[in-house]
Amino acid sequence: MDTVLLAVITFVVLYFFLLNTIYLFILFLSITEINRSKKSRFAFDLDQAFKFRLLPPVSIILPAYNEEKTIVESIRSLLFVRYPQYELLIVNDGSKDNTLEVLKDSFSLLKTDYIFRKVINTEEIRGIYTSKEYKNIVVIDKENGGKADALNAGINVSHYPYFCAVDADTILGEDSLAKLILPFINDPERTTAVGGVVKAANGADIKMGRLLNEKITKNILVIIQSIEYARAFFMGRLGLSVINSLLIISGAFGLFKKEDVLNVEGYRKKSLGEDMMLVVKLHKLKRREKKKYKVTFVSDTVCWTEIPSTVKILKNQRVRWQMGLIESIVDNRDMIFNPKYGIIGLFSIPFHLFSEIIPPFFEVIGYLVLIAGVVFKTLTLNNVLYFLFVTWFYNVVHSALAITMEHYGIGTTLRFHHFLIKLFASFLENLFYRQMNLFFRILGFFKFFTKKREWGEMERKGF
């Protein structure tokens, strides 16, 4: 037993050491990219861009299902976006609450005979409404088909060459869309998709769709998730975009070239991870066509969204995220270690497999072996410290660096003591949240492979 336990814990420690070494390399890429972008950044005169119409028109698509608590604030924030020409398409995906009624009352909607071309097959559209007050608002009322189906309906109705997908609980900054479009302006032929940063709106001062002041809520779950978000965006997605290996653009805030999305037949209906699935499909198409392309990430443009504030809602979200990740990899397993797909097949997809799907099981095994080793007195203190070093300590270091990059990269209204609160929370994360999240991810794995796949309800508290 001594030999078996020692062999298992040694393997687990080496696995996480190698994994975190790769993360450090991605972190290095992120830091160099932030420094490069700051040095090369030019003063973008938005007023001149408006005057001379330098920015291409964009369709903003907002799918909504039972979003009566947040939908009005989200739309108001989008109406405040500083952008010369855009249309706002709100897709009511068969909501069971008063989402459509709230929209009718708030924006003076009038049902119209709206002509569009149905390029992507979707559930039946029951009616299309335009606003008497705002000429750029269009509301699409359709039968329920899921988020992906709602986005496809929005793409069908949209008029412009680029579309921005946002969630119904999302608040955009005034210049966020103008910053997100810049990669398309700088390299219109190769750029196919661009993602931005998502931050927690919980506890922030929001009035008339504008985020006036960012704050830290007292909810420890929200604080720890905000640290997770910083790690994901500033350590993961920014670094991966440098080597064109980005597989995920958040469904809350992403900009796409419409022509490319139509070429892959839009979002996959009933998909649990429609955002990742779409990006993987775009990579796959471009690699097969052997065309030069870029899926990129902009670190200085932000949207704010309501993130889970209870364990129940968090569980639903994380189980679905894990199922969506597994779905994207399983359905594209022909790309794994396939040189035909370049760095995506040889590195990016395998990396997500070995960094997101497998580690929860290895970490749980590590905890069990440590407990057995202590009970039977077969492991030394060094064995325990090595395991905690490659899991907990690395996590705290990554968190501290990500929080620092967040402040340095995009700025914030939070003060230094808020930074210290987040740093302290990164220690607490390892004491309960990390283990809870492991359970959610493992649950998502078994739900996916036992066919017990469901979207899970996301209850909104409201801004």
NORTAKA-V410725 format. One record per helix or strand of 3 or more residues. SS is the DSSP state (alpha for helix, beta for strand). FROM is the first residue (numbers start at 1). LEN is the number of residues. If there is no record, write none. Layout:
SS;FROM;LEN
SS;FROM;LEN
This chain:
alpha;2;39
alpha;46;6
beta;58;7
alpha;71;9
beta;86;8
alpha;99;9
beta;109;4
beta;125;7
beta;137;6
alpha;147;11
beta;162;6
beta;170;3
alpha;176;5
alpha;182;5
beta;191;10
beta;205;3
beta;210;4
alpha;220;23
beta;253;5
alpha;258;6
alpha;274;16
beta;294;12
alpha;311;21
alpha;333;3
alpha;339;19
alpha;359;18
alpha;381;30
alpha;416;34
